[in-house]
Each structure stands twice: as structure tokens, then as C-alpha cells.
Amino acid sequence: MDKVSQLPDDLLIKILSLVPTKNVIAMSILSKRWRSLWTLLPRLIFGEDDEDEEEHAEYNWADQINLSQVVYTTLLLHKAQVLECFHLNITTICSASEIELWVRVAVDRFVRDLKIRFCNGYGLITLPISLYRSETLETLELRSVKFLEVPSQFSFPSLKRLRLLFVKYADEESFVRLISNCPVLEDLVVETCHNDNVATFTVNVPSLESLSIRHTLPYFGTEGDVFVVHYHSLKQLTINLDYIGDIKFIGNNMPKLVEANLVSLSCHAKVLASFPNIKRLFLCLDGEALYPIGTVLFQLVRLELCLCESNWTNMLVSVLQHSPKLQVLKLALNHFLSEDRNVCWIQPSCVPECLLLHLNTFEWRDYGGSEEEKQVAVYILKNARRLVTATIYPDSAELASKHEMFEELEIESRFSTLISVSQITLESSKHLVVFKLQCKIRLDFAGSPVWFRSLKSLHLTGVMFSFCRFLSACPVLEDLFFVICFQELRMVYFLRNI
């Protein structure tokens, strides 16, 4: 007998629960002991259970051509009294009555996690009345479905997570009733679609902590949609609007909100004024977005900014100037470049307080090496005087190997905080001409050879380093000035390029 089959039933069931249901059933022929063991599984998943299942629709069609028969047979033989999850990822034609029957069986087994996803077009479903009386359901996801009716009176007493993706409702009241009858709902995701029969999405759930609103189908022109959100207990907010709509917040400023993701907003950038205690912020705003005048983000410690629009430098400067406690800054190109993108860097007249006193981590992905980007990078590296870690990733190996990233780099610190460096492996070191360090810092090149083939001017003040090894890496050095610091310093990564 193989060693796996010798494991106790409870452990085998946990292992099999991680495998798609169709594979578990197929595996049952490998051992007599497994033939009945799969019937005790607490998780039944039919179809590709991932976020990109619609991309595999053609593949799923062949797998699910007999989906109805497979589900019927599985439920008939299944013996587990409690179902932790029941997922239907449908690419075939299933009738509303079939789905109603399957869901009723899952509810009778005290299902906790229920997902119904249509991956080829829309499916009409009628959810059984018993579902609306479920006291065990904790997670519900509906994707590309059409509701016939939502009862006027019902309650999901245990539902904490609800995802409504491309759902078409019977009417506007159906949406309101669905979410308002979830007294302990904490996480809500709403992704709109064309002809969803809802003009105003009203979200008024006192227990809600995380809300995600998405509309990513701008070509249908549903620009009349309005989102009305009541603050209450929101801690996390994501707004992704790829069209001209409207969003309204009801209540005072969001005192509990600590994290926000704002994508493809223009006039709605004003919502930043409602985030007095925000700590983590991701921004990807279109070219028309302006930072709200008079808004100071006193608690912001982490900023991630997308660089796909021309005005990203203006937004960066505005947030830096109005975020006095910012500690982490990350720049990246997360979306396609705008066709009329024309970046212009205007250096601030005074250095933002966060750079002088608090910024300790700087990361730049997809660094393109343009003159404007180079000016921004040098400005941050030069003025961030408490910087501990700075990482710059070029957008291609060609940039790293054939083009310069920096010709001059100056880092200065007037504070007692120690900055440690274990590696400088920037390919830009091949093009670096002027390198100035004026801070309590340590340079250690162990395990990572560095070659400053173009370095002509080197100024080091208060720096610990391997003197001979460093100079041997600078074959054309002409100007050298250094004051060595002999203090013991701990080691961290400072600049790295891969």
C-alpha cells in the first residue's frame, strides 16, 4: 500500500479538499480506500475556480459539456453533512431550475461559501427561497447572472462577504434589498455592467468595512450611473471607474478609513478630502485629476502611484507636500501608457517635510530612464535624508545594459539616523560620473562586484567602506574626497537593480 493511503482519513480529506472536484473523483480509481473517501469532502468545486476563468472558456467547454450530469451524480453520491463551499463555474447551458435545485441541496448541507459564475454570456437564475433563510452562509459570489426576483423580506444573518460581478437585477430595489438585509456584512464588491437595470447604486450597510466599486466597460456609455455610499465603519475603499459617472458620500468624513485605492478618477479626486486618517493610498488618476486644495493627509505613511498619465509628477508633488509623515513611496507603471502622455517635471520650490524627516523606503518599478524620470529619481534620492532602502527596477534589460540611468547621484543626510548600505548593484554605475555621499552610511560590496567604469568624481563623508576594493572599481577616478566614519553600522539593502 502506498504511504499516502496510510494517512488518517481526516488528513486525506484535507488534502483532497485542495484539489478540484473532477480531479478528486478521477483519483478515486487509484485506491479502493479512496473510492468512497471523496464523498466526504466538505468542498465541491466544479469548473475552473479562478479569477480569469473567462479566459479559458473554450477549454472549459470541453470539460463541462456534461456538467449537469456530473453535478447531479456528485450530489447524489455525496455524503458530507456540512459543505464548507459549493462553487459552480459554468460555461455550458444550465437551466434556472437546475441551478435552483443544486443550490437547494447545498443550503440543506449548511453551505458557508457559495459561488455561481457564468463564464460564457449571462445565465438566468432563480435562487431558492431556502437560500434567503440560510443561517450559515458567510460568502456569496454571483458573476454574470440575471436575477428574476429578490424577496421583499429575508435576512442573511451570517453573510460577511458579498461579490456581485456583472449582475443584472430585476430592478433597482433588488440591489438595495440584497445588500441591506445582511446585518453583519463586512466586505462588498460591486462590478457594474451594461443594462444592469440600476441607475443609482445605494450602499448603506452600517457593518461594512471594505467596499470595492468597479466599472470597467466604458464603451457602453453608461455615464448616468450614480454611486451613493454611506460612510459608517468603512476601513478600506476601492473605486475603479473607467467612465464619467458620479459618486456621492453621505455622512461626515471617514474617520475609520485607513486604506484607499483610487483608479481612473478625474473630478472624483476630490474624495481625498474625505480621508482625514488615511494611512495607505494607491492612486491612478486620469490626466484631468487635480489634488483637492487645502487637503492635508496627516496620517498617510504609504503611497503607491501609477505613472500611466502625463500629470503623475504633479500629483506626486502635491501628495508629498501634503503628507508630512509619509514613510514609503512606490512608483510603478500599472496600466498602458496614455497616447498623449507628455510628462513634465517641475521641481518644488521647497523640499516636502516628509522627505526631510520621514521617508525611509523608495521603490520605482518600470523605470524608463527618460530625462524627466531621471530628474524625479535624483531629486528624491538627494533630498530623502532618512532614506534606508531605495530600489530602482528598469523597465527592460536593454535599459539596464545599454543606456544610462544616472550620470550624477548625490545623497546627503544631516541627521543622526544611520543609513546602511550592503550593495550598490545599479547598472547605472557603469555610467555614473559624479557620486556624492554625505551621511553616516556603510558600503559593503561582498558577494556583488561593482564596476564604476565612468566614475570621475567621488565625495564620501562619514562613510564606512572597503577603501582598496572600492577604489579598484573606479579605473578613471580623477577627483576623490573622503572623511571615513569608524562607527559600527548594521547592514540593509539600499540600491538594487535586477
Solvent accessible surface area in square Angstrom, and as a share of the most:
residue,aa,sasa,rsa
1,M,177,0.79
2,D,78,0.41
3,K,170,0.72
4,V,70,0.40
5,S,3,0.02
6,Q,116,0.52
7,L,56,0.28
8,P,86,0.54
9,D,64,0.33
10,D,104,0.54
11,L,77,0.38
12,L,1,0.00
13,I,27,0.14
14,K,139,0.59
15,I,73,0.37
16,L,4,0.02
17,S,10,0.07
18,L,151,0.75
19,V,42,0.24
20,P,55,0.35
21,T,2,0.01
22,K,81,0.34
23,N,60,0.31
24,V,2,0.01
25,I,51,0.26
26,A,62,0.48
27,M,53,0.24
28,S,11,0.07
29,I,136,0.69
30,L,130,0.64
31,S,24,0.15
32,K,163,0.69
33,R,81,0.29
34,W,23,0.08
35,R,142,0.52
36,S,65,0.42
37,L,8,0.04
38,W,16,0.06
39,T,8,0.05
40,L,75,0.37
41,L,2,0.01
42,P,28,0.17
43,R,77,0.28
44,L,0,0.00
45,I,19,0.09
46,F,7,0.03
47,G,18,0.17
48,E,48,0.21
49,D,51,0.26
50,D,56,0.29
51,E,103,0.46
52,D,70,0.37
53,E,0,0.00
54,E,68,0.31
55,E,129,0.58
56,H,81,0.36
57,A,16,0.12
58,E,160,0.72
59,Y,127,0.48
60,N,2,0.01
61,W,113,0.40
62,A,75,0.58
63,D,66,0.34
64,Q,7,0.03
65,I,97,0.49
66,N,86,0.44
67,L,8,0.04
68,S,28,0.18
69,Q,124,0.55
70,V,57,0.33
71,V,0,0.00
72,Y,86,0.33
73,T,64,0.37
74,T,2,0.01
75,L,15,0.07
76,L,147,0.73
77,L,86,0.43
78,H,7,0.03
79,K,132,0.56
80,A,12,0.09
81,Q,148,0.66
82,V,62,0.35
83,L,0,0.00
84,E,75,0.34
85,C,1,0.01
86,F,0,0.00
87,H,7,0.03
88,L,0,0.00
89,N,1,0.00
90,I,0,0.00
91,T,4,0.02
92,T,17,0.10
93,I,161,0.82
94,C,14,0.08
95,S,52,0.34
96,A,25,0.19
97,S,77,0.50
98,E,35,0.16
99,I,0,0.00
100,E,42,0.19
101,L,69,0.34
102,W,1,0.00
103,V,0,0.00
104,R,90,0.33
105,V,36,0.20
106,A,0,0.00
107,V,20,0.11
108,D,90,0.47
109,R,49,0.18
110,F,111,0.46
111,V,1,0.00
112,R,112,0.41
113,D,31,0.16
114,L,0,0.00
115,K,35,0.15
116,I,0,0.00
117,R,8,0.03
118,F,13,0.05
119,C,12,0.07
120,N,77,0.39
121,G,52,0.50
122,Y,81,0.31
123,G,7,0.07
124,L,82,0.41
125,I,0,0.00
126,T,47,0.27
127,L,12,0.06
128,P,3,0.02
129,I,102,0.52
130,S,26,0.17
131,L,0,0.00
132,Y,6,0.02
133,R,159,0.58
134,S,9,0.06
135,E,130,0.59
136,T,44,0.25
137,L,1,0.00
138,E,64,0.29
139,T,14,0.08
140,L,1,0.01
141,E,2,0.01
142,L,0,0.00
143,R,30,0.11
144,S,13,0.08
145,V,0,0.00
146,K,78,0.33
147,F,10,0.04
148,L,93,0.46
149,E,111,0.50
150,V,0,0.00
151,P,29,0.18
152,S,88,0.57
153,Q,160,0.71
154,F,25,0.10
155,S,49,0.32
156,F,1,0.00
157,P,57,0.36
158,S,33,0.21
159,L,0,0.00
160,K,79,0.34
161,R,100,0.36
162,L,1,0.00
163,R,54,0.20
164,L,1,0.00
165,L,3,0.01
166,F,33,0.14
167,V,3,0.02
168,K,43,0.18
169,Y,6,0.02
170,A,42,0.32
171,D,62,0.32
172,E,62,0.28
173,E,99,0.45
174,S,0,0.00
175,F,0,0.00
176,V,43,0.25
177,R,49,0.18
178,L,1,0.01
179,I,2,0.01
180,S,62,0.40
181,N,39,0.20
182,C,1,0.01
183,P,81,0.51
184,V,57,0.33
185,L,0,0.00
186,E,66,0.29
187,D,47,0.24
188,L,0,0.00
189,V,9,0.05
190,V,3,0.02
191,E,18,0.08
192,T,3,0.02
193,C,3,0.02
194,H,64,0.28
195,N,95,0.49
196,D,7,0.04
197,N,90,0.46
198,V,8,0.05
199,A,59,0.46
200,T,39,0.23
201,F,2,0.01
202,T,38,0.22
203,V,3,0.02
204,N,66,0.34
205,V,8,0.04
206,P,88,0.55
207,S,34,0.22
208,L,4,0.02
209,E,61,0.27
210,S,26,0.16
211,L,1,0.01
212,S,11,0.07
213,I,0,0.00
214,R,74,0.27
215,H,1,0.00
216,T,49,0.28
217,L,38,0.19
218,P,60,0.38
219,Y,159,0.61
220,F,89,0.37
221,G,47,0.46
222,T,28,0.16
223,E,116,0.52
224,G,57,0.55
225,D,12,0.06
226,V,35,0.20
227,F,1,0.01
228,V,25,0.14
229,V,0,0.00
230,H,45,0.20
231,Y,18,0.07
232,H,82,0.37
233,S,27,0.17
234,L,3,0.02
235,K,90,0.38
236,Q,68,0.30
237,L,0,0.00
238,T,29,0.17
239,I,0,0.00
240,N,33,0.17
241,L,1,0.00
242,D,51,0.26
243,Y,27,0.10
244,I,138,0.70
245,G,10,0.10
246,D,48,0.25
247,I,8,0.04
248,K,105,0.45
249,F,38,0.16
250,I,79,0.40
251,G,59,0.56
252,N,134,0.69
253,N,76,0.39
254,M,3,0.01
255,P,80,0.50
256,K,105,0.45
257,L,0,0.00
258,V,43,0.25
259,E,45,0.20
260,A,0,0.00
261,N,33,0.17
262,L,0,0.00
263,V,16,0.09
264,S,35,0.23
265,L,1,0.01
266,S,24,0.16
267,C,82,0.49
268,H,9,0.04
269,A,1,0.01
270,K,122,0.52
271,V,7,0.04
272,L,0,0.00
273,A,51,0.40
274,S,17,0.11
275,F,1,0.00
276,P,49,0.31
277,N,55,0.28
278,I,0,0.00
279,K,87,0.37
280,R,92,0.34
281,L,4,0.02
282,F,35,0.15
283,L,0,0.00
284,C,7,0.04
285,L,13,0.06
286,D,43,0.23
287,G,44,0.42
288,E,138,0.62
289,A,1,0.01
290,L,142,0.71
291,Y,25,0.09
292,P,20,0.13
293,I,179,0.91
294,G,68,0.65
295,T,14,0.08
296,V,53,0.30
297,L,1,0.01
298,F,115,0.48
299,Q,65,0.29
300,L,0,0.00
301,V,46,0.26
302,R,70,0.25
303,L,0,0.00
304,E,56,0.25
305,L,5,0.02
306,C,5,0.03
307,L,3,0.01
308,C,11,0.06
309,E,38,0.17
310,S,30,0.20
311,N,23,0.12
312,W,5,0.02
313,T,2,0.01
314,N,83,0.43
315,M,8,0.04
316,L,1,0.00
317,V,20,0.12
318,S,26,0.17
319,V,0,0.00
320,L,5,0.02
321,Q,81,0.36
322,H,52,0.23
323,S,0,0.00
324,P,24,0.15
325,K,92,0.39
326,L,0,0.00
327,Q,69,0.31
328,V,27,0.16
329,L,0,0.00
330,K,50,0.21
331,L,1,0.00
332,A,20,0.15
333,L,56,0.28
334,N,76,0.39
335,H,83,0.37
336,F,197,0.82
337,L,95,0.47
338,S,32,0.21
339,E,186,0.83
340,D,118,0.61
341,R,65,0.24
342,N,121,0.62
343,V,23,0.13
344,C,78,0.47
345,W,30,0.11
346,I,122,0.62
347,Q,115,0.51
348,P,16,0.10
349,S,121,0.78
350,C,90,0.54
351,V,45,0.26
352,P,6,0.04
353,E,91,0.41
354,C,0,0.00
355,L,0,0.00
356,L,51,0.25
357,L,71,0.35
358,H,65,0.29
359,L,0,0.00
360,N,44,0.23
361,T,37,0.21
362,F,0,0.00
363,E,29,0.13
364,W,0,0.00
365,R,107,0.39
366,D,53,0.27
367,Y,0,0.00
368,G,32,0.30
369,G,19,0.18
370,S,50,0.32
371,E,102,0.46
372,E,56,0.25
373,E,14,0.06
374,K,29,0.12
375,Q,76,0.34
376,V,0,0.00
377,A,0,0.00
378,V,37,0.21
379,Y,15,0.06
380,I,1,0.00
381,L,0,0.00
382,K,84,0.35
383,N,13,0.07
384,A,1,0.01
385,R,40,0.15
386,R,70,0.26
387,L,0,0.00
388,V,36,0.21
389,T,37,0.22
390,A,0,0.00
391,T,13,0.08
392,I,0,0.00
393,Y,19,0.07
394,P,15,0.09
395,D,80,0.42
396,S,52,0.33
397,A,85,0.66
398,E,96,0.43
399,L,14,0.07
400,A,10,0.08
401,S,63,0.41
402,K,144,0.61
403,H,96,0.43
404,E,57,0.26
405,M,0,0.00
406,F,1,0.00
407,E,78,0.35
408,E,86,0.39
409,L,4,0.02
410,E,41,0.19
411,I,4,0.02
412,E,26,0.12
413,S,11,0.07
414,R,172,0.63
415,F,64,0.27
416,S,88,0.57
417,T,46,0.26
418,L,60,0.30
419,I,3,0.01
420,S,4,0.02
421,V,1,0.00
422,S,19,0.12
423,Q,39,0.17
424,I,8,0.04
425,T,33,0.19
426,L,7,0.03
427,E,54,0.24
428,S,2,0.01
429,S,7,0.04
430,K,55,0.23
431,H,49,0.22
432,L,8,0.04
433,V,49,0.28
434,V,29,0.16
435,F,2,0.01
436,K,62,0.26
437,L,3,0.01
438,Q,90,0.40
439,C,8,0.05
440,K,72,0.30
441,I,1,0.01
442,R,67,0.25
443,L,2,0.01
444,D,42,0.22
445,F,10,0.04
446,A,63,0.49
447,G,80,0.77
448,S,16,0.11
449,P,122,0.77
450,V,17,0.10
451,W,127,0.45
452,F,1,0.00
453,R,123,0.45
454,S,34,0.22
455,L,0,0.00
456,K,91,0.38
457,S,18,0.12
458,L,0,0.00
459,H,57,0.25
460,L,1,0.00
461,T,44,0.25
462,G,16,0.15
463,V,0,0.00
464,M,28,0.12
465,F,31,0.13
466,S,56,0.36
467,F,70,0.29
468,C,105,0.63
469,R,108,0.39
470,F,2,0.01
471,L,48,0.24
472,S,78,0.50
473,A,12,0.09
474,C,8,0.05
475,P,75,0.47
476,V,65,0.37
477,L,45,0.22
478,E,136,0.61
479,D,65,0.34
480,L,67,0.33
481,F,106,0.44
482,F,73,0.30
483,V,79,0.45
484,I,62,0.32
485,C,17,0.10
486,F,170,0.71
487,Q,88,0.39
488,E,147,0.66
489,L,14,0.07
490,R,174,0.64
491,M,80,0.36
492,V,38,0.22
493,Y,113,0.43
494,F,3,0.01
495,L,1,0.01
496,R,88,0.32
497,N,15,0.08
498,I,145,0.74
